Amino acid sequence: MHQEPTDTEFAYALELLPPGGWGFRRWRFELWHGARLIAAGWRLSREHAERALRTAASRAGHAMLGVHPLNPDRTSASGAFLTGATVRVDCGALTCVLVPRAETAAIQARGAAA
């Protein structure tokens, strides 16, 4: 019986850092799977940080399936990375769901308290 892969869920954080010693702003990104940090870094523009998040999600999602992504940088998001937005990332045959990290932590805290 053939089973379709389910959506892989990751948590993300995307924030604007204050100007550094060079006087320019940077965007910091983090990609999490549960308590494990998958990828982190910074980029000079929000668009580049979002692309880095999508690429990292594609690589990690494919690795979880045991396959190598052919073009991990060729992904598309169905929605914008607005503050608090959940974003679906189309990675070819795989779809990743990116949930804001603060929202994920709040849900887990409520579940632990119950």
N, C-alpha and C positions, 0 to 999 in steps of 0.2 A: 504494500500500500504506500503510495506516494504522499508525503506530508509536506505542505507548504511551510517555509520558515516563518516564524512569528516575528513581530516587530521587536527589535532590540532597544531597550530603554537605557539611556544615559542621563546623567545630571550634568549641567554646565553652569559655569559662572563667567560673566563677561562684564568687566568694569573698566572705567576710564581712570588711569593713574594720573596723579598730579604731575606737573612739569618736572623733569629731572634736571640734572646739572647742565644739560645741553640746551634746555629751554623748549623742548618739544614734548607734546603729550603722547602717551602710549596707551594701548588697550591691552589689558591682561585677560587671558582666557584660561579656563580649566575645564577638563572633561573628566567626569567621574563615572565609574560603574560600581555602585554600592559604596563601600568604604575605600575602594582602590582608585587612586589617581592614575588616569590613563595618559593624559597629555596636559601640558601647561606651557605657557610662554607669553610673549607679548609681541604685538605688531604696531606699526605706526598709524594704521587706520582701522576703523571699525569693520569695514568690508573685508580687510585682510585677516582680521582676527576671527570673523565669522567663517571665512573660507577655511582657516586653520582648524576650527572646531568641526566643520563638516568633514574635512579630510581625515582628521583623527578618528571621528566616529565611524567613517567608512572602513578605515584600516582595522580598527578594533572589532567592529561588527563582523567583518569578513574573517578575521582571525578566530573569533568565537565559533564560526562555522567550519573552521579548518581549511579555508581556501585563501588564496592570495588575490587581492583586488587588482584588476588590470589597470584601472585608471582611478585611483582613490580621490584625486583632485576634481574629478568630473562628477560632482554631486549637485543636486538642486534642493532647495528648501521650500516647503510649502508654507510660507509665512515669513515674517521678519523676526529677528531676534530683538523684539521689544522687551522692555523691562517686565519680567514675570511671564513671558509668553512661552508656551510649549510649541516646539517646532518639529515638524516631520521632515526628515532628510531622505530623499530618494537616492539610493546608491546602486542603481541598476536593479538586480533581483532582490536586493536587501533594502529594507526600510528601517531607519533608526528614528527613535523618538527622543528628542532632547528636552528635558524638563529642567527648569531653573533649580539650582542647587539649594537655595534657601527654602523653596517650596518643598523639596524632597526631604530636607532635614526636619521641617515642621511636621510633615505627615508621619515620618518615622518616630518623632518624639510623641505625637498623639497616640500612635499605635503601642508604644512602649508603656505609656501611662495607663492605658486601658487594661 
